[in-house]
Amino acid sequence: MADQGASSLSNVVVSIFVARALPTEGFGAFGVAFLAFLLAQGVWRAVIGEPLLSRYSAVDAATRRALVPDLLGASLTVAVVVLSAVVVAGLVVGGPVGTALLGLACVLPLVTVQDTWRYVFIVDRPGAALMVDLVWLAAVCVVLPAAPSDAGAAWFVVAWGLTGGVSALAGAVAGWGSLARPHPTRWLSTNRDMASRFLGELVTGQAVGHIVLAGTGALAGLGVVAAVRAAQVVYGPLNTVHQGIYLALVPEGARTAGPAQLRRLMVGATVVIVAVAALWMGLAWLMPDAWGRALFGDTWAEAADLLVLMGLASVAGSAATGGFAGVRALGAARESLRARLHTLGPQFVLPLAGAAVAAAGGYVVGFGLAHLVSAVIWWAAFGRALSSGRRAVGGEPTVPPLTPAGQS
């Protein structure tokens, strides 16, 4: 949880520095580049990070250490493929946004390797994972305030990426015993069955999210989108809690002694995150209007009316935690993709229908109902995966044949 908090805080600090240093156009260009980074990070985690947690959490630590060169090689391969697309987009778009994207392409391998070390350490050495993210946070706080007065969005993107490189170097030092010659494609070919399904989840989920936001703006106006986004930002810290629990829950679930223990673990974690979401909803409801106006300006007037509804939607979304993490802990990639596809219908239809009927309030009600339906779907998927004996929980995981780097 502390590691995820440090990672999220680093992103917040960067956004604050850039927002204060650049005019609106420059900050927008930085935002586009950062969105491109988040999409690239999502691709990396789908094909490398998620299979690592789902498939290899229950193997012995020595086997995981032997996989590090393959993980690093695959990360660099993914980075090269993605940065090629980013370069093309930057050249086509041009202007400040294009320059910022080209800057991102220059540093994308560094931040990808940083994330690789973080995932490598999460299972066996969470303290080292926290150290890696704290190094990045410290480097950001040192470098970004030293920006020249004429620095543009591209300068901040490159500086941020280079600080990520410092963090990646710290990870390499901490994991020095795991280093060998990276293999660029072995991990991708060995785990393509699981990676392709997780990537399919990412692509479909992202597509629906963007389409729903665009459709809401078309149906109800950009003011509604702004109010909804402001209300979502208030609940943003819950995302840190969710991710922190998830990153701990999947490896722990993969190592549990049996199905009953796994079910209890997932139910207990869900109860905790639902309670946290309910508590945060209460705090958001009590937040003084002066704070909201200071943070969001005129948008706060509409956003404040959405806080309770958005809180209930967050509670509903939190209810899916154990089901989702349980499916991943079992390594049931096929079941996971099937569940994701089943959630797309309600996630697409209900918020848009709500926005068409009752603007911002209707959108949030539909958003919450979609989360509730999704929670039912994920728990049903977890139950099916558990009953089918996808893997002997707590025993030897089903992993493909793999020759670790350095062995013949």
Phi, psi and omega in degrees: 000317179297321179298313179296324177297317179296320179296314180294320180298323177301316178295321179295315181299316179301314181298320180295313179302313184291319179299324180282334186268335187245153171291174185304317181297317180295318179295324177296319178297318177298319180299321178296315179297321180291324175297319177298321177297316180298322177294318177298319178297321178298319177297313180302312183294326180293320186263345182233302186295313182293315175300325178299312181292317186286320190263330190243007180293330185266357175281171182287157185299325181297321178295318178296319179298322180293340180278346187304314179302321178294322178296315180295318179297317178295322179298317179293324177297313178299318180299318180295318179296314183291318182294333175297318177293323179294320178298315179299316179297319180296319180291325181288316184288314181068186179065196180300322179294315179298318179296320179296321178294321177295323175298319178298319180301325181294327187252358184302319177301325181294312183288334176291317178295323177301315181293328178297312179298322180299314180290325177300320184278338188302319186286311188257331186223069182300331177297323178291324176298317177297319179301316181300316181288326177293324176298318179295316179300315180295318181296320177300315182293335179274316190278313187296322177296343180272012181299137175296158185296334182260015181295138177255188182299320182298322179299315182292323178297313181293317180298317178299317180294322178293324175295326173297326176296323175298317178296320178297322177296320177298321177296319179297321178295315181294329181254029188305322182293347182265358188278137171206183182294121181294144174253124191287334189230353187299315180298317183296319181287324183289325186248023185294334180296312180285319183296321182295324180287318177295323177293322176299321175299315181299311185297313182292320179296315179297317182299313180297318180301314180292320181295319180295317178297316179296318179295324177296318177298320180291322183281319190239353178101156182292335178298323177294317178299318180297316179296318179297315181297321179297317178296323178294323179297323178302324180266009181304320179303335177296330178298323177296317179296315179303309184295320179297316178294319181299314183295332176274328188286320183296308177299319180296319178296322180295339184255006182292161189281340182185173183302318181296319179293322179296317179298317179297320179300314183290321177295316180299316179296322180294318178301318181296311185290327175295319178296319178297317179297319178295320177297317180294325177299318178297319179295320179295321180295328180273354183297129180300143178300328181299322177295316180298317180294324179294326182276320191240358178064221184295337181297335185297330183303318178277324183296324182300326180289347183262355191298316181293315179298318179293326176296317177296323176296322178293321176297316179297318178295324179295331181296342180277350190307306184295321179296314180296310181295326179296318177299316180293321180297329178279353182069023184273073185296322180295315178296324179296314179296319179299317179296317180300316180297324179291333179281344187295321181302302179297325180293334179273313189282312190295313178296319180294320178297319178296318179296322180293327183273317189220034174052227187297315180298319178295321178301313184293322176298314178297322178299315179294318178297322178297320177296320181295314177298319180297322179299317178298318181296316182292321179291325176295320178296320178297317179299318179295316180296323181291320182289328184282353181064043180310324178204150175289100185301129180082353177259204179290123179288156175279106181235148179288158176302135184213130174260105182300150179303140178093353177243161179247000000 
